[in-house]
Amino acid sequence: MTRGNQRDKAREKNLKDQAGQKKKNTQSGTEFAKTKEAQAAIMREKQAKAAAKAAGDGAAPKQK
């Protein structure tokens, strides 16, 4: 029997494994918490700016 596609199958498997490894979280618990808090602070700042802009324009902010 020939094994012509063995190399292709192995390559596909390795690409799939490498893609899965990229998605893994490499941060520890404390690093993740610090990053999450920093991102939350940035988001709160953006929301405050948007609310101030909306209040200054006299228009109500959009809600879902």
MDTraj code that builds the backbone (N, CA, C; nanometers):
import mdtraj as md
import numpy as np

residues = "MET THR ARG GLY ASN GLN ARG ASP LYS ALA ARG GLU LYS ASN LEU LYS ASP GLN ALA GLY GLN LYS LYS LYS ASN THR GLN SER GLY THR GLU PHE ALA LYS THR LYS GLU ALA GLN ALA ALA ILE MET ARG GLU LYS GLN ALA LYS ALA ALA ALA LYS ALA ALA GLY ASP GLY ALA ALA PRO LYS GLN LYS".split()
xyz = np.array([
    [0.0840, -0.1187, 0.0000],
    [0.0000, 0.0000, 0.0000],
    [0.0880, 0.1242, 0.0000],
    [0.0395, 0.2248, -0.0666],
    [0.1159, 0.3493, -0.0723],
    [0.0666, 0.4440, 0.0361],
    [0.1552, 0.5293, 0.0760],
    [0.1217, 0.6271, 0.1801],
    [0.1519, 0.7667, 0.1281],
    [0.0900, 0.8008, 0.0196],
    [0.1184, 0.9275, -0.0468],
    [0.0749, 1.0497, 0.0316],
    [-0.0316, 1.0391, 0.1077],
    [-0.0808, 1.1576, 0.1774],
    [-0.0409, 1.1602, 0.3248],
    [0.0475, 1.0726, 0.3658],
    [0.0877, 1.0668, 0.5067],
    [0.1522, 1.1983, 0.5502],
    [0.2372, 1.2532, 0.4641],
    [0.3042, 1.3794, 0.4958],
    [0.2022, 1.4926, 0.5080],
    [0.1051, 1.4946, 0.4167],
    [0.0024, 1.5986, 0.4208],
    [-0.0833, 1.5878, 0.5460],
    [-0.1188, 1.4679, 0.5831],
    [-0.2002, 1.4477, 0.7037],
    [-0.1239, 1.4906, 0.8289],
    [0.0051, 1.4580, 0.8346],
    [0.0864, 1.4973, 0.9497],
    [0.0995, 1.6488, 0.9562],
    [0.1144, 1.7114, 0.8405],
    [0.1254, 1.8578, 0.8357],
    [-0.0041, 1.9226, 0.8851],
    [-0.1185, 1.8735, 0.8394],
    [-0.2473, 1.9261, 0.8844],
    [-0.2637, 1.9110, 1.0352],
    [-0.2246, 1.7966, 1.0869],
    [-0.2355, 1.7716, 1.2308],
    [-0.1477, 1.8685, 1.3092],
    [-0.0248, 1.8897, 1.2621],
    [0.0660, 1.9815, 1.3309],
    [0.0155, 2.1247, 1.3262],
    [-0.0401, 2.1667, 1.2132],
    [-0.0952, 2.3019, 1.2036],
    [-0.2117, 2.3201, 1.3003],
    [-0.2947, 2.2175, 1.3120],
    [-0.4077, 2.2235, 1.4044],
    [-0.3584, 2.2336, 1.5487],
    [-0.2560, 2.1549, 1.5831],
    [-0.1997, 2.1591, 1.7183],
    [-0.1384, 2.2951, 1.7488],
    [-0.0668, 2.3523, 1.6525],
    [-0.0034, 2.4825, 1.6731],
    [-0.1082, 2.5916, 1.6901],
    [-0.2172, 2.5849, 1.6160],
    [-0.3238, 2.6833, 1.6297],
    [-0.3864, 2.6743, 1.7685],
    [-0.4007, 2.5543, 1.8205],
    [-0.4563, 2.5364, 1.9546],
    [-0.3651, 2.5907, 2.0618],
    [-0.2347, 2.5814, 2.0410],
    [-0.1392, 2.6312, 2.1395],
    [-0.1395, 2.7831, 2.1459],
    [-0.1685, 2.8494, 2.0356],
    [-0.1703, 2.9952, 2.0334],
    [-0.2840, 3.0506, 2.1188],
    [-0.3900, 2.9745, 2.1330],
    [-0.5065, 3.0210, 2.2064],
    [-0.4925, 3.0058, 2.3573],
    [-0.3938, 2.9298, 2.4006],
    [-0.3802, 2.9040, 2.5430],
    [-0.3398, 3.0300, 2.6181],
    [-0.3890, 3.0427, 2.7402],
    [-0.3547, 3.1547, 2.8264],
    [-0.2218, 3.1244, 2.8945],
    [-0.1248, 3.2126, 2.8765],
    [0.0069, 3.1897, 2.9344],
    [0.0286, 3.2715, 3.0612],
    [-0.0688, 3.3519, 3.0998],
    [-0.0537, 3.4360, 3.2183],
    [-0.0908, 3.3578, 3.3439],
    [-0.0248, 3.3942, 3.4541],
    [-0.0615, 3.3349, 3.5822],
    [-0.1873, 3.4048, 3.6336],
    [-0.2388, 3.3590, 3.7444],
    [-0.3612, 3.4165, 3.7984],
    [-0.3483, 3.5631, 3.8335],
    [-0.2370, 3.6011, 3.8969],
    [-0.2204, 3.7412, 3.9358],
    [-0.1955, 3.8297, 3.8143],
    [-0.1202, 3.7795, 3.7176],
    [-0.0967, 3.8572, 3.5958],
    [-0.2275, 3.8790, 3.5208],
    [-0.3091, 3.7757, 3.5140],
    [-0.4376, 3.7863, 3.4461],
    [-0.5272, 3.8876, 3.5167],
    [-0.5285, 3.8853, 3.6496],
    [-0.6116, 3.9785, 3.7262],
    [-0.5664, 4.1225, 3.7038],
    [-0.4349, 4.1452, 3.7021],
    [-0.3830, 4.2803, 3.6782],
    [-0.4208, 4.3293, 3.5392],
    [-0.4062, 4.2436, 3.4405],
    [-0.4407, 4.2801, 3.3033],
    [-0.5892, 4.3103, 3.2915],
    [-0.6702, 4.2271, 3.3536],
    [-0.8152, 4.2453, 3.3489],
    [-0.8547, 4.3778, 3.4137],
    [-0.7939, 4.4098, 3.5267],
    [-0.8243, 4.5349, 3.5964],
    [-0.7801, 4.6554, 3.5138],
    [-0.6646, 4.6459, 3.4499],
    [-0.6160, 4.7560, 3.3661],
    [-0.7098, 4.7788, 3.2476],
    [-0.7542, 4.6708, 3.1858],
    [-0.8467, 4.6827, 3.0737],
    [-0.9808, 4.7401, 3.1190],
    [-1.0257, 4.7019, 3.2367],
    [-1.1516, 4.7536, 3.2899],
    [-1.1406, 4.9029, 3.3180],
    [-1.0248, 4.9471, 3.3685],
    [-1.0045, 5.0891, 3.3955],
    [-1.0079, 5.1694, 3.2658],
    [-0.9460, 5.1168, 3.1619],
    [-0.9475, 5.1844, 3.0324],
    [-1.0902, 5.1939, 2.9797],
    [-1.1667, 5.0866, 2.9941],
    [-1.3042, 5.0866, 2.9457],
    [-1.3899, 5.1851, 3.0243],
    [-1.3716, 5.1913, 3.1568],
    [-1.4469, 5.2878, 3.2373],
    [-1.4139, 5.4306, 3.1951],
    [-1.2865, 5.4558, 3.1642],
    [-1.2445, 5.5887, 3.1203],
    [-1.3118, 5.6249, 2.9876],
    [-1.3160, 5.5314, 2.8955],
    [-1.3812, 5.5547, 2.7666],
    [-1.5301, 5.5816, 2.7849],
    [-1.5936, 5.5045, 2.8737],
    [-1.7364, 5.5231, 2.8973],
    [-1.7640, 5.6586, 2.9603],
    [-1.6765, 5.7029, 3.0508],
    [-1.6938, 5.8331, 3.1138],
    [-1.6800, 5.9446, 3.0107],
    [-1.5830, 5.9310, 2.9204],
    [-1.5662, 6.0314, 2.8143],
    [-1.6887, 6.0359, 2.7241],
    [-1.7408, 5.9191, 2.6898],
    [-1.8582, 5.9127, 2.6035],
    [-1.9795, 5.9737, 2.6732],
    [-1.9941, 5.9472, 2.8021],
    [-2.1066, 6.0028, 2.8773],
    [-2.0937, 6.1539, 2.8882],
    [-1.9717, 6.2028, 2.9099],
    [-1.9503, 6.3468, 2.9193],
    [-1.9786, 6.4142, 2.7856],
    [-1.9381, 6.3507, 2.6782],
    [-1.9627, 6.4062, 2.5454],
    [-2.1122, 6.4091, 2.5160],
    [-2.1814, 6.3023, 2.5520],
    [-2.3254, 6.2952, 2.5294],
    [-2.3981, 6.3986, 2.6151],
    [-2.3529, 6.4178, 2.7381],
    [-2.4159, 6.5162, 2.8262],
    [-2.3878, 6.6575, 2.7758],
    [-2.2712, 6.6791, 2.7210],
    [-2.2356, 6.8101, 2.6689],
    [-2.3123, 6.8453, 2.5435],
    [-2.3433, 6.7468, 2.4622],
    [-2.4181, 6.7705, 2.3395],
    [-2.5672, 6.7829, 2.3670],
    [-2.6112, 6.7384, 2.4813],
    [-2.7520, 6.7431, 2.5152],
    [-2.8291, 6.6232, 2.4632],
    [-2.7611, 6.5330, 2.3994],
    [-2.8269, 6.4136, 2.3465],
    [-2.8156, 6.3002, 2.4478],
    [-2.9170, 6.2183, 2.4520],
    [-2.9138, 6.1036, 2.5427],
    [-2.8251, 5.9952, 2.4829],
    [-2.7482, 5.9253, 2.5655],
    [-2.6654, 5.8165, 2.5119],
    [-2.7525, 5.7023, 2.4615],
    [-2.7040, 5.6358, 2.3582],
    [-2.7797, 5.5245, 2.3011],
    [-2.7771, 5.4057, 2.3955],
    [-2.8898, 5.3374, 2.4048],
    [-2.8976, 5.2161, 2.4851],
    [-2.9548, 5.1063, 2.3988],
    [-2.9165, 4.9843, 2.4288],
    [-2.9655, 4.8697, 2.3510],
    [-3.1065, 4.8370, 2.3891],
])
top = md.Topology()
chain = top.add_chain()
for i, resn in enumerate(residues, 1):
    res = top.add_residue(resn, chain, resSeq=i)
    for name in ("N", "CA", "C"):
        top.add_atom(name, md.element.get_by_symbol(name[0]), res)
traj = md.Trajectory(xyz[None], top)
